[in-house]
Amino acid sequence: MKSNIYSLFSAIFLAIGFIFLFNSASTITGHAIVEKVSPISSSIFSIYFFAGAIWFSYLANKRKGQAATEFLMTYGWAIIIIIIILGILVYLGIFSGKKTCDNVVLSPPFVSAGSAYNGIEYSIQVVNTAPANVLIVKAEIGTCSSDINKGINYGDTALLTIPCLVASNEDQIKISYMIEGSSLAQISQGKICLVEGGVSQSPEGGEPVCGNGGLCSENSDCNLELGEVCVANLYNGVVGSCVESGEQCDDGYTISGDGCSNICLLDTRTAVEGCDDICLQTCGNGAMDDTQEQCDDANIISGDGCSTHCQVELGYACIEVPSQCYLEEDAICGNGAIEGNEQCDDGNVYGQDGCDEDCQIEQGYACIWEPPSRCNWITCGDGLIQGSEECDDGDLENEDGCSNGCQVESGYTCDGQPSVCAPVQMYYLTTTVNGIGEVFCNGVSCQEQYPELTTVILTAEPPENFISWSGDCSIMQGEICSVTMDNDKDIIAEFSR
């Protein structure tokens, strides 16, 4: 009688063990019998129940003369299968506690080269595989969206950033785009991929995010969860920066000209005629911030029409911001696509409509590239920023931040349409040098005043003469002092005499 009871319990425990074994493989099969029990816990439970089944089987068979033989004949196959399955689960990483995730798969013409989510914004790097240039208009994830308006040539990559406080693996990403020469909007889409910690792994191990690092002296100063390590590669190797795989440096900024470029590559450029030290700081950020820049295509690579010093290269013409550069010989005026040295292309070769017969913008007009170009007469004071207007507050009054010529007045900053202008809060930075040496701010001579919340990195030169910093430094790392201008600041640099 007892043998039958033990055999019944053995069968029940064996069945429950197989249920939990199947549940432990839910990350592979995509199905779970008990969803609230994790794969790791399911694996542990299955081992317990299999052990119980073996024990009850032993109790049921120990009274029989051939207990050992019958036990092996009855359950030996089950034990072998359990060992094989557990070996497979260990090999696949079920017991590692790490959640894996495939890379984002997008419908043509885009291919994902990596993505990341930090709980605030979702970033994805896409490659254009279409045999044509495209304009990415908008990117959406669930209820989150961002206007991109970024051109991307065939074979090139673009980084898309979408502000989003709530995102999940169930959300779809939709990228709205137009092929050059067409006004038909199209969509590339796919399911986003998130993992614990916020980083979605690419096949190469994860896409680094330039600008999320910072200065460091040892690995503990960096975000180890992101795989950052401290590499002494800035400021003549004296101070390091926290870099991820694929980065050469990351000083926490996306400004070129300070030793680490806006794409986190070591920047050894020096000032040249047409692009001085100030120009180098903004060249490569995709905006025409400096009057010396002839173009800015959001990189510091020559050979694509816009040089490493933001100068238009021979045989090219560049338009738009960020700059889109074309070989001049490729331009066909009147086809609705802006090419070569064209400033506009409204799909015809007639003048007096804002875009003339040579595809140049006519005086008094402003044209928007969609394509094709839409041209409107510029009227200062209508609340719309067009052409050479820096601002337009809807009136023609001076001394309100936006002049009667629609230019931003000194000491003001303006934003929006119509423009809203406000005085810029400026703070004094006083630097005192004791001894033989010099202090530079963001790689150039220090200014007397800086706008509010500007981060200034002071560097002491030469380093062999430098002794110490004192004053209002918020971060001090050897010859480097970092300060945020939230008030007037005083910095003292001590050098040997």
C-alpha positions as semicolon CSV with decimal commas, in nm:
position;residue;x (nm);y (nm);z (nm)
1;M;0,000;0,000;0,000
2;K;0,276;0,243;0,097
3;S;0,462;0,163;-0,222
4;N;0,159;0,273;-0,428
5;I;0,127;0,599;-0,233
6;Y;0,498;0,673;-0,277
7;S;0,469;0,597;-0,649
8;L;0,172;0,837;-0,679
9;F;0,363;1,117;-0,506
10;S;0,664;1,047;-0,725
11;A;0,452;1,086;-1,041
12;I;0,294;1,410;-0,911
13;F;0,632;1,561;-0,820
14;L;0,774;1,454;-1,156
15;A;0,486;1,624;-1,342
16;I;0,521;1,946;-1,141
17;G;0,898;1,940;-1,200
18;F;0,844;1,929;-1,577
19;I;0,596;2,220;-1,553
20;F;0,855;2,438;-1,380
21;L;1,125;2,318;-1,620
22;F;0,913;2,436;-1,914
23;N;0,844;2,764;-1,731
24;S;1,220;2,824;-1,683
25;A;1,263;2,826;-2,062
26;S;1,000;3,099;-2,115
27;T;1,265;3,346;-2,235
28;I;1,338;3,104;-2,521
29;T;0,993;2,970;-2,604
30;G;0,808;3,297;-2,542
31;H;0,544;3,112;-2,334
32;A;0,508;3,073;-1,959
33;I;0,269;2,848;-1,764
34;V;0,315;3,049;-1,442
35;E;0,396;3,407;-1,550
36;K;0,453;3,542;-1,199
37;V;0,740;3,297;-1,136
38;S;1,071;3,405;-1,291
39;P;1,280;3,165;-1,506
40;I;1,547;3,143;-1,235
41;S;1,294;3,054;-0,962
42;S;1,126;2,805;-1,196
43;S;1,461;2,631;-1,254
44;I;1,520;2,601;-0,878
45;F;1,166;2,470;-0,816
46;S;1,204;2,211;-1,094
47;I;1,521;2,077;-0,930
48;Y;1,344;2,048;-0,593
49;F;1,045;1,863;-0,740
50;F;1,265;1,630;-0,948
51;A;1,464;1,549;-0,633
52;G;1,137;1,482;-0,450
53;A;1,019;1,253;-0,730
54;I;1,344;1,057;-0,711
55;W;1,317;1,027;-0,331
56;F;0,954;0,903;-0,340
57;S;1,048;0,660;-0,616
58;Y;1,327;0,526;-0,395
59;L;1,084;0,477;-0,105
60;A;0,838;0,302;-0,334
61;N;1,098;0,063;-0,471
62;K;1,324;-0,009;-0,172
63;R;1,104;-0,297;-0,054
64;K;1,139;-0,474;-0,384
65;G;1,422;-0,716;-0,448
66;Q;1,539;-0,548;-0,765
67;A;1,486;-0,190;-0,644
68;A;1,801;-0,043;-0,792
69;T;1,751;-0,203;-1,133
70;E;1,383;-0,108;-1,151
71;F;1,457;0,248;-1,035
72;L;1,713;0,301;-1,309
73;M;1,490;0,138;-1,570
74;T;1,194;0,354;-1,464
75;Y;1,357;0,695;-1,406
76;G;1,704;0,676;-1,553
77;W;1,588;0,830;-1,882
78;A;1,424;1,117;-1,693
79;I;1,744;1,190;-1,499
80;I;1,948;1,197;-1,822
81;I;1,698;1,433;-1,989
82;I;1,699;1,663;-1,684
83;I;2,079;1,684;-1,688
84;I;2,082;1,760;-2,063
85;I;1,812;2,030;-2,035
86;L;1,980;2,196;-1,735
87;G;2,308;2,200;-1,930
88;I;2,135;2,372;-2,223
89;L;1,973;2,630;-1,991
90;V;2,308;2,710;-1,830
91;Y;2,469;2,748;-2,174
92;L;2,193;2,986;-2,287
93;G;2,234;3,202;-1,975
94;I;1,899;3,129;-1,808
95;F;2,071;3,128;-1,467
96;S;2,282;3,439;-1,532
97;G;2,010;3,685;-1,431
98;K;2,078;3,897;-1,741
99;K;1,798;4,001;-1,972
100;T;1,892;3,992;-2,339
101;C;1,726;4,172;-2,622
102;D;1,756;4,169;-2,999
103;N;1,845;4,486;-3,187
104;V;1,565;4,701;-3,327
105;V;1,447;4,574;-3,666
106;L;1,310;4,850;-3,891
107;S;1,126;4,823;-4,219
108;P;1,316;4,959;-4,523
109;P;1,490;5,185;-4,601
110;F;1,641;5,219;-4,251
111;V;1,856;4,979;-4,051
112;S;1,924;5,029;-3,681
113;A;2,289;5,060;-3,578
114;G;2,209;5,071;-3,205
115;S;1,973;5,235;-2,959
116;A;1,953;5,350;-2,598
117;Y;1,688;5,461;-2,346
118;N;1,773;5,644;-2,023
119;G;1,421;5,692;-1,888
120;I;1,401;6,045;-2,028
121;E;1,469;6,008;-2,399
122;Y;1,506;5,729;-2,653
123;S;1,793;5,749;-2,903
124;I;1,840;5,536;-3,211
125;Q;2,110;5,549;-3,479
126;V;1,974;5,462;-3,825
127;V;2,149;5,387;-4,154
128;N;1,989;5,493;-4,483
129;T;1,998;5,193;-4,720
130;A;1,778;5,355;-4,988
131;P;1,963;5,434;-5,314
132;A;1,869;5,800;-5,266
133;N;1,894;6,081;-5,014
134;V;1,603;6,111;-4,772
135;L;1,465;6,373;-4,534
136;I;1,363;6,235;-4,194
137;V;1,068;6,448;-4,089
138;K;0,945;6,297;-3,763
139;A;1,003;6,007;-3,522
140;E;0,740;5,861;-3,287
141;I;0,728;5,605;-3,006
142;G;0,379;5,539;-2,870
143;T;0,246;5,879;-2,761
144;C;0,593;6,038;-2,775
145;S;0,714;6,220;-3,085
146;S;0,991;6,452;-3,204
147;D;1,023;6,669;-3,515
148;I;1,356;6,568;-3,672
149;N;1,380;6,748;-4,011
150;K;1,721;6,596;-4,078
151;G;1,859;6,502;-4,419
152;I;2,054;6,178;-4,454
153;N;2,246;6,068;-4,761
154;Y;2,256;5,716;-4,898
155;G;2,476;5,497;-4,678
156;D;2,510;5,760;-4,404
157;T;2,387;5,736;-4,045
158;A;2,177;5,975;-3,835
159;L;2,111;5,985;-3,461
160;L;1,742;6,038;-3,377
161;T;1,642;6,145;-3,025
162;I;1,282;6,124;-2,898
163;P;1,193;6,271;-2,555
164;C;0,984;6,004;-2,378
165;L;0,928;5,947;-2,006
166;V;0,740;5,618;-2,052
167;A;0,846;5,353;-2,304
168;S;0,815;4,974;-2,319
169;N;0,911;4,686;-2,546
170;E;0,553;4,682;-2,674
171;D;0,587;5,029;-2,829
172;Q;0,633;5,078;-3,201
173;I;0,880;5,329;-3,342
174;K;0,764;5,510;-3,656
175;I;1,003;5,719;-3,865
176;S;0,834;5,950;-4,117
177;Y;1,052;6,041;-4,416
178;M;1,048;6,168;-4,774
179;I;1,275;6,061;-5,056
180;E;1,458;6,348;-5,222
181;G;1,261;6,474;-5,522
182;S;0,928;6,347;-5,385
183;S;0,669;6,514;-5,162
184;L;0,512;6,178;-5,065
185;A;0,551;6,104;-4,693
186;Q;0,648;5,744;-4,610
187;I;0,699;5,549;-4,285
188;S;0,962;5,304;-4,162
189;Q;0,864;5,125;-3,844
190;G;0,961;4,853;-3,597
191;K;0,933;4,751;-3,233
192;I;1,171;4,922;-2,988
193;C;1,397;4,713;-2,770
194;L;1,466;4,798;-2,406
195;V;1,659;4,607;-2,140
196;E;1,714;4,658;-1,769
197;G;1,939;4,957;-1,713
198;G;1,804;5,138;-2,016
199;V;2,052;5,034;-2,284
200;S;1,941;4,837;-2,589
201;Q;2,225;4,623;-2,711
202;S;2,338;4,628;-3,071
203;P;2,512;4,325;-3,222
204;E;2,846;4,488;-3,138
205;G;2,753;4,525;-2,770
206;G;2,567;4,856;-2,744
207;E;2,567;5,200;-2,903
208;P;2,764;5,459;-2,701
209;V;2,600;5,793;-2,624
210;C;2,841;6,081;-2,681
211;G;2,822;6,351;-2,412
212;N;2,716;6,133;-2,116
213;G;3,069;6,083;-1,980
214;G;3,285;6,328;-1,787
215;L;3,632;6,385;-1,644
216;C;3,778;6,116;-1,420
217;S;4,093;5,996;-1,247
218;E;3,991;5,632;-1,191
219;N;3,723;5,383;-1,302
220;S;3,512;5,439;-0,988
221;D;3,441;5,795;-1,113
222;C;3,250;5,649;-1,410
223;N;2,914;5,476;-1,463
224;L;3,021;5,113;-1,456
225;E;2,667;4,992;-1,537
226;L;2,703;5,152;-1,882
227;G;3,040;4,985;-1,927
228;E;3,232;5,314;-1,893
229;V;3,600;5,306;-1,809
230;C;3,837;5,590;-1,723
231;V;4,089;5,649;-2,003
232;A;4,365;5,909;-1,964
233;N;4,336;6,065;-2,309
234;L;4,256;6,432;-2,249
235;Y;4,476;6,734;-2,185
236;N;4,808;6,563;-2,270
237;G;4,708;6,246;-2,085
238;V;4,695;6,415;-1,743
239;V;4,319;6,383;-1,693
240;G;4,099;6,099;-1,819
241;S;3,740;6,080;-1,939
242;C;3,470;5,816;-1,894
243;V;3,435;5,637;-2,228
244;E;3,210;5,361;-2,359
245;S;3,299;5,105;-2,624
246;G;3,345;5,281;-2,960
247;E;3,441;5,618;-2,806
248;Q;3,793;5,760;-2,792
249;C;3,697;6,020;-2,532
250;D;3,388;6,169;-2,363
251;D;3,433;6,483;-2,155
252;G;3,060;6,527;-2,090
253;Y;3,017;6,782;-2,368
254;T;2,934;6,769;-2,738
255;I;3,150;7,069;-2,828
256;S;3,450;7,033;-3,056
257;G;3,776;7,220;-3,012
258;D;3,837;7,119;-2,648
259;G;4,037;6,804;-2,723
260;C;3,731;6,579;-2,756
261;S;3,505;6,631;-3,057
262;N;3,124;6,646;-3,070
263;I;3,124;6,277;-3,179
264;C;3,361;6,168;-2,899
265;L;3,674;6,127;-3,108
266;L;4,008;6,275;-3,006
267;D;4,025;6,617;-3,171
268;T;4,375;6,726;-3,272
269;R;4,265;7,008;-3,503
270;T;4,432;7,346;-3,474
271;A;4,311;7,684;-3,583
272;V;4,359;7,772;-3,951
273;E;4,286;8,074;-4,164
274;G;3,907;8,094;-4,186
275;C;3,843;7,899;-3,864
276;D;4,004;8,022;-3,540
277;D;3,987;7,870;-3,189
278;I;3,633;7,998;-3,129
279;C;3,521;7,852;-3,461
280;L;3,668;7,511;-3,364
281;Q;3,451;7,497;-3,051
282;T;3,126;7,499;-3,250
283;C;3,235;7,347;-3,583
284;G;3,072;7,006;-3,614
285;N;2,764;7,066;-3,397
286;G;2,526;7,099;-3,695
287;A;2,450;7,469;-3,635
288;M;2,599;7,778;-3,800
289;D;2,710;7,932;-3,469
290;D;3,020;8,114;-3,588
291;T;3,049;8,373;-3,865
292;Q;3,362;8,195;-3,993
293;E;3,173;7,873;-4,065
294;Q;3,079;7,834;-4,431
295;C;2,893;7,509;-4,354
296;D;2,831;7,266;-4,067
297;D;2,714;6,914;-4,148
298;A;2,724;6,786;-3,786
299;N;3,061;6,612;-3,823
300;I;3,431;6,702;-3,848
301;I;3,513;6,477;-4,142
302;S;3,650;6,611;-4,470
303;G;3,560;6,472;-4,812
304;D;3,181;6,507;-4,778
305;G;3,157;6,867;-4,899
306;C;3,207;7,034;-4,561
307;S;3,564;7,014;-4,431
308;T;3,697;6,936;-4,084
309;H;3,715;7,317;-4,030
310;C;3,359;7,380;-4,157
311;Q;3,466;7,523;-4,493
312;V;3,291;7,433;-4,820
313;E;3,518;7,200;-5,016
314;L;3,614;7,254;-5,379
315;G;3,347;7,141;-5,624
316;Y;3,072;7,131;-5,363
317;A;2,788;7,358;-5,260
318;C;2,618;7,334;-4,920
319;I;2,270;7,443;-4,813
320;E;2,041;7,408;-4,509
321;V;2,128;7,369;-4,139
322;P;2,271;7,115;-4,065
323;S;2,447;7,155;-4,400
324;Q;2,366;6,926;-4,690
325;C;2,644;6,932;-4,946
326;Y;2,623;6,831;-5,313
327;L;2,862;6,823;-5,604
328;E;2,788;7,132;-5,811
329;E;2,790;6,932;-6,134
330;D;2,497;6,719;-6,010
331;A;2,250;7,009;-5,986
332;I;1,942;7,015;-6,213
333;C;1,739;7,334;-6,162
334;G;1,364;7,285;-6,177
335;N;1,339;6,922;-6,062
336;G;1,214;7,017;-5,714
337;A;1,526;6,890;-5,533
338;I;1,797;7,121;-5,398
339;E;2,132;7,008;-5,538
340;G;2,480;7,143;-5,602
341;N;2,496;7,522;-5,558
342;E;2,117;7,566;-5,568
343;Q;1,970;7,778;-5,289
344;C;1,617;7,668;-5,373
345;D;1,421;7,459;-5,625
346;D;1,047;7,512;-5,648
347;G;0,996;7,271;-5,937
348;N;1,006;7,531;-6,216
349;V;1,253;7,763;-6,393
350;Y;1,048;8,084;-6,371
351;G;1,148;8,394;-6,177
352;Q;0,949;8,645;-5,969
353;D;0,819;8,371;-5,738
354;G;1,103;8,377;-5,485
355;C;1,321;8,116;-5,660
356;D;1,464;8,238;-5,990
357;E;1,544;8,054;-6,314
358;D;1,890;7,957;-6,178
359;C;1,745;7,823;-5,852
360;Q;1,879;8,113;-5,643
361;I;1,667;8,283;-5,378
362;E;1,543;8,620;-5,503
363;Q;1,602;8,932;-5,296
364;G;1,338;8,993;-5,030
365;Y;1,227;8,628;-5,020
366;A;1,286;8,335;-4,788
367;C;1,250;7,975;-4,908
368;I;1,183;7,657;-4,712
369;W;1,316;7,327;-4,847
370;E;1,054;7,053;-4,815
371;P;1,108;6,961;-5,115
372;P;1,010;7,132;-5,342
373;S;1,093;7,480;-5,208
374;R;0,820;7,709;-5,079
375;C;0,916;8,079;-5,102
376;N;0,755;8,369;-4,917
377;W;0,816;8,743;-4,911
378;I;1,012;8,842;-4,600
379;T;0,832;9,096;-4,381
380;C;1,008;9,204;-4,062
381;G;0,747;9,245;-3,789
382;D;0,509;8,970;-3,903
383;G;0,618;8,733;-3,623
384;L;0,779;8,481;-3,862
385;I;1,157;8,426;-3,872
386;Q;1,259;8,407;-4,237
387;G;1,568;8,462;-4,450
388;S;1,836;8,660;-4,269
389;E;1,608;8,744;-3,974
390;E;1,752;8,639;-3,638
391;C;1,424;8,713;-3,460
392;D;1,078;8,857;-3,522
393;D;0,875;8,969;-3,223
394;G;0,584;9,102;-3,427
395;D;0,679;9,470;-3,406
396;L;0,939;9,715;-3,537
397;E;1,050;9,856;-3,201
398;N;1,413;9,877;-3,088
399;E;1,554;9,815;-2,738
400;D;1,316;9,524;-2,671
401;G;1,563;9,251;-2,767
402;C;1,466;9,229;-3,136
403;S;1,553;9,533;-3,346
404;N;1,346;9,698;-3,622
405;G;1,563;9,503;-3,864
406;C;1,474;9,171;-3,693
407;Q;1,823;9,118;-3,548
408;V;1,888;9,008;-3,188
409;E;2,012;9,308;-2,989
410;S;2,326;9,287;-2,776
411;G;2,267;9,149;-2,426
412;Y;1,947;8,966;-2,520
413;T;1,841;8,616;-2,620
414;C;1,531;8,550;-2,832
415;D;1,332;8,232;-2,888
416;G;1,017;8,118;-3,069
417;Q;0,784;8,265;-3,332
418;P;0,685;8,538;-3,264
419;S;1,012;8,588;-3,080
420;V;1,013;8,633;-2,704
421;C;1,328;8,819;-2,597
422;A;1,481;8,849;-2,252
423;P;1,804;8,999;-2,116
424;V;2,091;8,752;-2,077
425;Q;2,216;8,722;-1,719
426;M;2,595;8,758;-1,731
427;Y;2,840;8,672;-1,452
428;Y;3,202;8,779;-1,406
429;L;3,484;8,523;-1,405
430;T;3,800;8,659;-1,240
431;T;4,116;8,455;-1,288
432;T;4,434;8,528;-1,092
433;V;4,767;8,371;-1,189
434;N;5,044;8,355;-0,929
435;G;5,377;8,247;-1,074
436;I;5,492;8,159;-1,425
437;G;5,201;8,020;-1,623
438;E;4,874;8,088;-1,804
439;V;4,509;7,988;-1,769
440;F;4,284;7,909;-2,066
441;C;3,905;7,876;-2,065
442;N;3,750;7,606;-2,286
443;G;4,074;7,597;-2,482
444;V;4,093;7,973;-2,555
445;S;4,169;8,294;-2,369
446;C;3,931;8,352;-2,079
447;Q;3,651;8,608;-2,116
448;E;3,560;8,863;-1,852
449;Q;3,192;8,756;-1,847
450;Y;2,995;8,440;-1,932
451;P;2,619;8,376;-1,968
452;E;2,436;8,218;-1,676
453;L;2,484;7,838;-1,630
454;T;2,772;7,825;-1,879
455;T;3,023;7,553;-1,786
456;V;3,380;7,679;-1,816
457;I;3,676;7,438;-1,810
458;L;3,996;7,613;-1,708
459;T;4,331;7,460;-1,806
460;A;4,663;7,557;-1,648
461;E;4,964;7,575;-1,883
462;P;5,240;7,463;-1,871
463;P;5,145;7,165;-1,651
464;E;5,500;7,113;-1,521
465;N;5,491;7,456;-1,353
466;F;5,140;7,420;-1,211
467;I;5,098;7,372;-0,833
468;S;4,731;7,404;-0,731
469;W;4,388;7,567;-0,775
470;S;4,194;7,766;-0,518
471;G;3,871;7,964;-0,522
472;D;3,537;7,865;-0,674
473;C;3,629;7,550;-0,871
474;S;3,344;7,298;-0,853
475;I;3,567;7,017;-0,987
476;M;3,948;7,004;-0,969
477;Q;4,141;6,734;-1,155
478;G;4,514;6,814;-1,174
479;E;4,562;7,103;-1,420
480;I;4,185;7,116;-1,488
481;C;3,929;7,326;-1,301
482;S;3,560;7,320;-1,392
483;V;3,316;7,593;-1,287
484;T;2,947;7,658;-1,361
485;M;2,857;8,026;-1,393
486;D;2,563;8,055;-1,153
487;N;2,722;8,359;-0,987
488;D;3,037;8,572;-1,010
489;K;3,339;8,340;-0,974
490;D;3,699;8,392;-0,858
491;I;3,966;8,137;-0,952
492;I;4,331;8,142;-0,844
493;A;4,600;7,934;-1,016
494;E;4,932;7,882;-0,836
495;F;5,245;7,821;-1,047
496;S;5,611;7,781;-0,953
497;R;5,813;8,102;-0,984
